[in-house]
Amino acid sequence: MIGYFPKPYEDELYYSIIARYHIHVGNLSRKQTNKELFSKKVNINFELPMGLAYLVSKVSIFPKEFTKEYFFNKHTVIPFVKPFKSEE
């Protein structure tokens, strides 16, 4: 478990939330942040919320609103591009 995680701003991207965490806790390297939040090296990008399921398990001490679906639907670009993608 982690002791702190920033409350996401409305319409803030997952990438930005992770970046704010990195700054707020004073980590000096991305490797350190990755280890704390994902326990492995994860490349955070704008389209794919990598490590999301693991992160949600780490922040389970926080409000129940922090679910995988919450982050997926409110803090990624996926809801905007999904209508243009096929199931394949």
C-alpha positions in Angstrom: 0.0 0.0 0.0 1.0 3.6 -0.5 0.3 6.3 2.0 -0.5 9.1 -0.4 -2.0 9.4 -3.8 -3.2 12.7 -5.3 -7.0 13.2 -5.9 -7.4 13.4 -9.6 -8.7 16.7 -11.1 -11.7 16.6 -13.3 -10.7 15.6 -16.8 -7.0 15.1 -15.8 -5.2 12.4 -17.7 -3.8 9.3 -16.0 -0.4 10.4 -17.1 -0.7 13.7 -15.3 -2.0 12.1 -12.1 1.1 9.9 -12.0 3.3 12.9 -12.8 1.8 14.9 -9.9 2.3 11.9 -7.5 6.0 11.8 -8.6 6.4 15.5 -7.9 4.4 15.5 -4.6 6.3 12.7 -3.0 9.7 14.1 -4.1 11.0 11.1 -6.1 14.1 11.8 -8.0 13.6 9.2 -10.7 10.8 7.6 -12.7 12.2 4.2 -11.7 11.5 5.0 -8.0 7.9 6.1 -8.8 7.3 3.0 -11.0 8.5 0.8 -8.2 6.2 2.5 -5.7 3.1 2.5 -7.8 3.5 -0.5 -10.1 6.3 -2.6 -8.6 7.9 -2.8 -12.0 9.0 -0.7 -15.0 5.9 0.7 -16.7 5.8 3.1 -19.6 3.0 5.6 -18.9 1.5 7.0 -22.1 -1.5 9.0 -23.1 -3.5 6.3 -24.8 -2.9 3.1 -22.7 -3.3 3.2 -18.9 -0.5 0.7 -18.2 -0.4 -0.8 -14.7 -3.9 0.5 -13.9 -5.2 -2.7 -12.2 -2.1 -2.9 -10.0 -2.2 0.8 -9.1 -5.9 0.5 -8.1 -5.0 -2.3 -5.7 -2.3 -0.1 -4.2 -4.7 2.8 -3.6 -7.5 0.7 -2.2 -7.1 2.5 1.1 -8.5 5.6 -0.6 -12.1 6.3 -1.6 -13.9 3.5 -3.3 -14.3 5.7 -6.4 -10.7 4.9 -7.4 -11.6 1.8 -9.4 -10.1 0.6 -12.7 -13.3 1.7 -14.5 -13.1 5.1 -12.9 -9.6 5.8 -14.1 -10.3 4.2 -17.5 -13.5 6.2 -18.2 -12.6 9.6 -16.5 -8.8 9.9 -16.9 -7.9 8.4 -20.3 -8.6 9.3 -23.9 -10.1 5.9 -24.5 -13.7 7.0 -24.1 -13.1 9.6 -26.9 -11.5 7.1 -29.4 -13.6 4.1 -28.5 -16.5 5.0 -30.8 -14.1 5.1 -33.8 -12.5 1.7 -33.1 -13.8 -1.7 -33.9 -13.9 -4.5 -31.4 -11.0 -6.2 -33.2 
